[in-house]
Amino acid sequence: MPQRTIMIVGLGNMGGHVLDMMLRRPDSPRIIVAGRDATQLERRANLSVLAATHLGYEPNVDTAVLDVHDIDRTAETLARLRPDIILSTVSLQAWWVVTELPAPILDDLTQAEIGPWLPMQLTLIYKLMQAVRASGIDTRVANAALPDATHKILNSIGLAPTVGIGNVANAVPALRRASAEVLGEPLSRVTVRLVAEHFATTRLPRKGHADGAPFHFSVYRDGTDVTDTLDVEQVLKTAASRYPRTGGKVGVMLTAASAVTVLDALMSEDEVLVHTPGPLSLIGGYPAWVSSTNVSLALPDSLSLEEAKRINAGGLVHEGIDEIGEDGSVRYGEKHMSVMKRTLGYECSTMRLEDTEAQAAEIAARYAELVRRVRAA
């Protein structure tokens, strides 16, 4: 199989972790890291290369200056470099930024969930996908920016990324290990399949429940569904009690690992079972068979596609998004948006795709003002 070329767009916290993981193995693909600051790109890429060299590997990484705000020039760069796979890690504000606020304000603001912050996640992947289309290249795109919702929105104009990373995938390792422990089996014999939107997946392995959000969880031993023989509640409690983990900025490492599994699948001639948010432009997260040529769902026999869609749509409501229309418009939940109004002075009941950049600018300005007030207090 010819060597694939992966372009990582955005070499911040997430992109840096992915680069480190991809380079520390003997079969590393050709990697191009892309971003706005040439000096920063070179230094961060060299750090990963030198660390991998320390460990006995001989990777090479190329860099490309690229600003996704400039759609035409980004399209030209993509057409010239022709990556087989693009991993987009860019957003206007990483989800973990708010976790650095003081506890009283953070506790209040987190009640809004991530839904009302959607423009901060949607704007740049929208621009990048416009550039991908304009470039005319045949490529696969893996997206880190709230794929549970953004893919459905972008599909309204034919710009949905191929798959997402993180979210549903992040819950799987703890749930799988807990399932193996409850079954008394080695991990190698046990697999799981989880259908759940981001809201549920952030809670299941941490709390042992989904705070009322719907989900569907199946456990397999040697490929056979054994869920009915298990106490699923015990599995969830075991995951929460045995595998508490660091979250926030440091916890992005887990999402990066999920990205690597997806990138590996996108490079594979054979189908690989992974968990991915937003496959086939669907809301929420799914198990899926992914290869270099195909993406298909891997639902358990006990779950229909329609029920899986209902589960994920129900999870999105808990996230603060009541509905995503076929035209890409978003209707926000009143309860969640009221938190944004109270804490930031920001309010929006519905949003069209073409308005996302303006809405993001307003959120950014109001958040910056909140941070200024906090620091001045």
Order of alpha helices (4+ residues) and beta strands (2+ residues): beta-alpha-beta-alpha-beta-alpha-beta-alpha-alpha-beta-alpha-beta-alpha-beta-alpha-beta-beta-alpha-alpha-beta-beta-beta-alpha-beta-beta-alpha-beta-alpha
